[in-house]
């Protein structure tokens, strides 16, 4: 999958999540402020709990909105052979369970599937992202996976 199509797929998925989070936050806010949820006594916390939930959902929606904005503005470029990995790189690892990773500004853990092709978004702050940043094609790294140390080689950086 070309990088532009990959970024577009990430933005579409994040926009979909943003819509769901926004709807949930609005619905919960309406519930929190509904006359029927007024406290009947000092131990009745339904309205308070709903307002806490609405606040958390609003914060999650804001995070998703920021991720959409940052991915939409992320400049895409091709990495030359031997160029260090940085934000916007599409990295292929070789080794046991080697996968493809897109180094993004946010939304780590977002997975994009296209047929047999799967790409996982990671951030520079993640454990794998920290190990990949600044490395180059052909470098090896060791990761602890399921209590076992595994060695991976950076097969390509695009």
Secondary structure as the mmCIF struct_conf table of DSSP 4:
data_model
#
loop_
_struct_conf.conf_type_id
_struct_conf.id
_struct_conf.beg_label_comp_id
_struct_conf.beg_label_asym_id
_struct_conf.beg_label_seq_id
_struct_conf.end_label_comp_id
_struct_conf.end_label_asym_id
_struct_conf.end_label_seq_id
HELX_RH_AL_P HELX_RH_AL_P1 UNK A 3 UNK A 33
HELX_RH_3T_P HELX_RH_3T_P1 UNK A 35 UNK A 37
BEND BEND1 UNK A 38 UNK A 38
BEND BEND2 UNK A 40 UNK A 41
TURN_TY1_P TURN_TY1_P1 UNK A 42 UNK A 43
HELX_RH_AL_P HELX_RH_AL_P2 UNK A 46 UNK A 73
HELX_LH_PP_P HELX_LH_PP_P1 UNK A 78 UNK A 80
TURN_TY1_P TURN_TY1_P2 UNK A 81 UNK A 82
HELX_LH_PP_P HELX_LH_PP_P2 UNK A 83 UNK A 85
TURN_TY1_P TURN_TY1_P3 UNK A 87 UNK A 88
STRN STRN1 UNK A 90 UNK A 94
BEND BEND3 UNK A 95 UNK A 95
TURN_TY1_P TURN_TY1_P4 UNK A 96 UNK A 97
STRN STRN2 UNK A 100 UNK A 104
BEND BEND4 UNK A 105 UNK A 106
TURN_TY1_P TURN_TY1_P5 UNK A 108 UNK A 109
STRN STRN3 UNK A 111 UNK A 114
TURN_TY1_P TURN_TY1_P6 UNK A 115 UNK A 116
STRN STRN4 UNK A 117 UNK A 123
TURN_TY1_P TURN_TY1_P7 UNK A 124 UNK A 125
BEND BEND5 UNK A 126 UNK A 126
HELX_RH_AL_P HELX_RH_AL_P3 UNK A 127 UNK A 132
TURN_TY1_P TURN_TY1_P8 UNK A 133 UNK A 134
TURN_TY1_P TURN_TY1_P9 UNK A 137 UNK A 138
STRN STRN5 UNK A 140 UNK A 145
TURN_TY1_P TURN_TY1_P10 UNK A 146 UNK A 147
STRN STRN6 UNK A 148 UNK A 157
#
